[in-house]
């Protein structure tokens, strides 16, 4: 993702498919196939690093990074190393739906690699409808894990929130999001929904959501969406069966 001369970001996958099965995500429709190895994770970055100077890495492609913890974190550390890509730890972000054992384990990592939380909805009832993962912890349990993480690390997290029309974009929904964000040292990143075949979702009122959050003194921005022209934007990544 080319955001100008100073910022070139690689979005990295850590699994083939995904066990979380978010209904709004094309990857979730694939189911879980397997974890990627460290080499496979790194190869995604090195492919582009041949021709570009990479400034940022986000583990936000296919899969749940904290369910492939060892390989994901090892790859991130290599990319941070002088002998890897020498990317600053604070410019590497790992996204999670809220895998509590992984969050707690990550709190003991010495490098200042960042975490992001894919929240999706402000209540457990709404969230369970959108994320049918059977081991999904409650919002307050995840908030507690992040509070412990921040007590240890003093690191801010990003809360990622895909805005879905008439599902999670009402004023009450956004006020609920603000209440959650204020329990943590956090920044809210509103994500426009990118259409995928077979999914009947529409992007919600993202500008109004951002305005309301800022009026509620909650730091929020709207993520710029890139890659939709090749079905590679956020939520659109899915594999295809090879031709035989």
Secondary structure as UniProt FT lines:
FT   TURN            5..6
FT   STRAND          8..11
FT   STRAND          15..17
FT   TURN            23..24
FT   HELIX           27..30
FT   STRAND          32..35
FT   HELIX           38..49
FT   TURN            50..51
FT   STRAND          56..59
FT   HELIX           65..68
FT   HELIX           69..80
FT   TURN            82..85
FT   HELIX           89..91
FT   STRAND          92..96
FT   HELIX           100..106
FT   TURN            107..108
FT   STRAND          114..118
FT   HELIX           124..130
FT   TURN            134..135
FT   HELIX           139..153
FT   STRAND          157..164
FT   TURN            165..168
FT   HELIX           171..181
FT   TURN            182..183
FT   STRAND          186..192
FT   TURN            197..198
FT   HELIX           206..215
FT   TURN            216..217
FT   STRAND          220..222
FT   HELIX           228..230
FT   TURN            234..235
//
